[in-house]
Amino acid sequence: MKLIMSIFLAILILMQGFGKTWIILSFKLNQQTISKNICVQRNIPNNKCKGKCHLKKQLKKSEQKDQNQIPNLSNQSFASDYIFQPIDFYIKLTDITNHSSISIRQDIRFIPKACILGIFRPPRPTLV
């Protein structure tokens, strides 16, 4: 059952890329019917179109449909824009004995705890 389902899904995925091929193939199979019934220039004597105007319309419609399916990502914000923002740390240490202050400024990127904790660290060998 899993094999049949995986083959079916693979065929569906492959069919998406062959949209224009299916349109051209169906046009070639039905070219006589299209040229007699659907073609815009069917009433003109000595018609050289033979239904190709219908094929052009179908291909243009398919191309517009493909363009509409592509999302516009330019105006969307992603989580990475917020998570990995540089954070300015300014630490002021005061030495009590000398009464002098030391300033440390550091630019670091925020890394989520899940990334740090997700790193495998093998146990250290202990000497007994």
C-alpha positions, 0 to 999 in steps of 0.5 A: 500500500505504501509503495502504491501511494508513493508511486501515485504521489511521485506521478502527481509531482512529476505531472505538475512540471509537464503542464504545457506538455499536456496542453500541447499533447491534447491539442495535437490529439484534438486538432481537427475538432478544435479547428472546426469548432473552437477556432476563432478563424474557422469561418475564414476560407483557406484558414492556415490557423488550424486551431493554433490560436486556441493553443496560444490562448491555452498556453498563455492562460497556463503561464498566467496561472503559473505566475499567479501561483508564485508568492510575492516574498518581497513584502513579507517578513520572516521570523529570522528577521526578528530572531537574529538581529544584532544586539548591542551589549554594554557592560560597565564594570567598576573596580572597587579597589581602584575606583576606575571603571572599565567599559566593554562593548560587544556586538553579538548575534542572538542565538536561540537556546534550542540551537545551543542545547541541541548540540550534542556534547559527549560525556567527559571521561572521569579518572577514578 
